[in-house]
């Protein structure tokens, strides 16, 4: 199979004349030969969907628009025919996580990749730096139909936000920093703009880079409150800020 990137495969359906797609009454029994001679389309729709999901689902998020990767998937499947594209594209969008680092990227995704497919997205991840917060709150807190998270991705079920904060005072006592991390004004501002703006489950990870001395001290001092993951980062349990689930993540650059 020749290499076809996921972005290329999704940009537009194949242009060749396709077989007639299945009607609602035919989806569970497969498409009759008069509609499509391919044996694949004679399989029950439920089985075809399982094949699409197996071929087009990744455990890693798709970074958009900077990344040009298939994540080991088989997006060329979407280029085989318009019938395959119509059935498989919604599965690719609804079964994968998409990552955005700027609100304009999230908004333009709708216009470049089509509003129909954006409406199928259920899981996204946002990377927000505290210096860009004003840009993001204008998008997350908006209720307009042409530029807002709710309008752009109405089927969203899970929203992860990695909030990169620079509020940690490296000259102060690390214990005091840890005890007051939830009081950061920009973090509160982010949570206020998320409250009631989406029907998705929202989880915010407040990320701080700390030096090695602070990191080791906090791991010992708060051993019951911080869990170290396989990558070596330490994360707290989730708590509530303005009814939004928020956790602290500490990382230590090597």
C-alpha positions in Angstrom: 0.0 0.0 0.0 1.4 3.4 -0.9 2.0 6.0 1.8 -0.9 8.3 2.3 -1.0 10.7 5.3 -4.0 10.9 7.5 -4.4 14.6 6.6 -4.2 13.9 2.9 -6.7 11.1 3.1 -9.2 13.2 5.0 -8.8 16.4 3.0 -11.4 15.2 0.5 -13.0 12.0 -0.6 -11.8 10.3 -3.8 -13.0 11.9 -7.0 -13.7 8.8 -9.0 -17.4 7.8 -9.5 -18.2 5.7 -6.5 -20.6 2.8 -6.0 -24.0 3.8 -4.5 -23.7 3.8 -0.7 -26.0 1.6 1.3 -29.5 2.6 2.4 -30.5 2.4 6.0 -32.3 -0.9 5.4 -29.2 -2.5 3.8 -26.6 -1.5 6.5 -27.1 -4.6 8.6 -27.2 -7.1 5.7 -24.5 -5.7 3.5 -24.8 -4.0 0.2 -26.3 -6.0 -2.7 -24.1 -6.7 -5.8 -26.0 -4.2 -7.9 -24.7 -1.4 -5.6 -21.1 -2.5 -5.2 -19.4 -5.6 -6.6 -16.7 -5.6 -3.9 -16.9 -8.5 -1.4 -16.0 -6.1 1.3 -19.3 -4.1 0.9 -21.3 -7.4 1.0 -20.2 -7.7 4.7 -22.7 -6.5 7.3 -22.2 -2.8 8.2 -21.5 -3.7 11.8 -18.5 -5.8 10.7 -17.3 -3.2 8.3 -17.3 -0.6 11.1 -15.2 -2.9 13.3 -12.7 -3.2 10.5 -12.6 0.6 10.0 -12.1 1.0 13.8 -9.3 -1.5 13.8 -7.5 0.2 10.9 -8.1 3.8 11.9 -7.8 4.0 15.6 -4.6 5.1 17.4 -3.7 5.3 21.1 -1.7 8.5 20.3 -3.3 11.9 19.7 -3.1 13.5 16.3 -1.3 16.9 16.6 -2.9 19.4 14.2 -1.8 21.0 12.0 1.9 20.6 12.6 2.1 16.8 12.4 2.1 14.8 9.2 1.9 11.2 10.4 -0.3 8.2 10.1 0.5 6.9 13.6 0.7 3.4 12.1 -2.9 3.6 10.8 -4.1 2.9 7.3 -5.7 6.1 6.0 -5.3 4.9 2.4 -8.4 2.9 3.2 -10.4 6.2 2.9 -9.0 6.8 -0.6 -10.3 3.5 -2.1 -13.8 4.8 -2.9 -16.4 7.4 -1.9 -18.4 4.7 -0.2 -15.5 3.7 2.0 -14.7 7.4 2.7 -18.3 8.1 3.7 -18.4 5.1 6.1 -14.9 5.3 7.6 -14.2 9.0 8.0 -16.7 9.5 10.8 -15.1 6.6 12.6 -11.6 8.0 12.3 -12.8 11.3 13.8 -14.9 9.9 16.6 -12.4 7.2 17.7 -9.3 9.3 17.9 -8.0 12.2 20.0 -6.9 15.4 18.3 -4.5 17.9 19.9 -4.4 21.7 19.3 -2.0 24.3 20.5 -3.7 27.5 19.4 -7.4 28.4 19.3 -7.2 29.4 15.6 -6.0 25.9 14.8 -9.0 24.4 16.5 -11.4 26.8 14.7 -9.7 26.4 11.3 -9.9 22.6 11.6 -13.6 22.9 11.2 -13.3 24.9 7.9 -10.4 23.0 6.4 -11.5 19.4 7.3 -15.3 20.1 7.1 -17.8 20.9 9.8 -19.4 17.5 9.3 -16.3 15.7 10.3 -15.4 18.1 13.1 -18.9 17.4 14.5 -17.9 13.8 14.8 -15.0 14.5 17.1 -15.5 13.3 20.7 -12.0 13.7 22.3 -9.6 16.5 22.1 -6.5 17.8 24.0 -5.5 21.4 24.2 -2.0 22.6 25.1 -2.3 26.1 26.6 0.6 28.3 27.8 -0.3 30.8 30.4 1.0 33.7 28.2 -1.6 32.6 25.6 -4.5 32.4 28.0 -6.3 35.5 26.8 -6.5 34.0 23.3 -7.9 30.7 24.6 -10.5 32.2 27.0 -11.9 34.2 24.1 -12.5 30.9 22.2 -13.4 28.6 25.1 -15.8 31.1 26.7 -17.4 32.2 23.5 -21.1 31.3 22.7 -20.9 32.4 19.0 -21.8 30.0 16.2 -18.8 30.9 14.1 -15.9 30.7 16.6 -16.3 28.8 19.8 -15.5 25.4 21.1 -19.2 24.5 21.6 -20.1 25.3 18.0 -17.0 23.9 16.4 -17.1 20.5 18.1 -20.7 19.9 19.4 -20.3 16.2 20.0 -17.3 16.6 22.3 -17.3 14.1 25.2 -13.8 14.5 26.6 -11.7 17.6 26.9 -8.2 17.4 28.2 -6.3 20.7 28.8 -2.6 20.8 29.6 -2.0 24.2 31.1 1.7 25.2 31.1 2.1 27.6 34.0 5.1 29.7 34.9 3.8 30.8 38.3 6.0 28.5 40.3 8.4 30.5 42.4 11.7 28.7 42.3 13.2 30.9 44.9 10.5 30.2 47.5 9.8 27.2 49.7 8.6 24.3 47.4 6.1 23.2 50.0 4.4 26.6 50.0 4.3 26.5 46.2 2.7 23.1 46.3 0.1 24.2 48.9 -1.0 27.2 46.9 -0.8 26.1 43.3 -4.6 26.1 43.0 -4.7 29.8 43.9 -3.0 30.9 40.6 -5.1 33.6 39.0 -4.6 32.5 35.4 -5.6 28.9 36.3 -8.8 30.2 38.0 -9.5 32.4 35.0 -9.2 29.4 32.7 -11.6 27.3 34.8 -14.1 30.1 35.0 -14.2 30.3 31.2 -14.7 26.5 31.0 -17.6 26.3 33.5 -20.8 25.6 31.7 -19.3 26.2 28.2 -19.2 22.5 27.1 -21.1 19.4 27.8 -17.9 17.4 27.6 -16.1 16.0 30.7 -13.3 18.5 31.3 -9.9 17.6 32.9 -7.2 20.3 33.3 -3.6 19.4 34.1 -1.7 22.3 35.5 1.9 21.7 34.5 4.9 23.1 36.3 8.6 22.6 35.6 10.6 22.5 38.9 14.2 22.0 39.6 15.5 18.6 40.8 15.9 19.6 44.4 12.3 20.8 44.7 11.0 17.8 42.8 12.7 15.3 45.1 11.7 17.2 48.2 8.1 17.3 47.2 8.0 13.6 46.3 9.1 12.8 49.8 7.0 15.4 51.6 3.8 14.5 49.7 4.3 10.9 48.9 0.6 10.1 49.6 -0.6 13.0 47.4 1.7 12.7 44.4 1.9 9.7 42.0 4.9 9.3 39.8 4.1 8.1 36.3 6.3 5.9 34.0 7.7 9.1 32.4 8.9 10.4 35.7 6.4 13.2 36.2 4.5 13.5 39.5 0.8 14.2 39.4 -1.8 14.9 42.2 -5.3 13.7 42.4 -8.0 15.8 40.7 -9.8 18.5 42.7 -12.4 21.2 41.8 -11.8 24.7 40.7 -15.1 26.4 39.6 -16.6 22.9 39.1 -13.8 22.0 36.8 -11.6 18.9 37.5 -8.0 20.1 37.9 -4.8 18.2 38.8 -1.2 19.3 39.3 1.7 17.8 37.3 5.3 18.4 38.2 8.1 17.6 35.8 11.9 18.0 36.2 14.0 18.7 33.2 17.1 16.6 33.0 
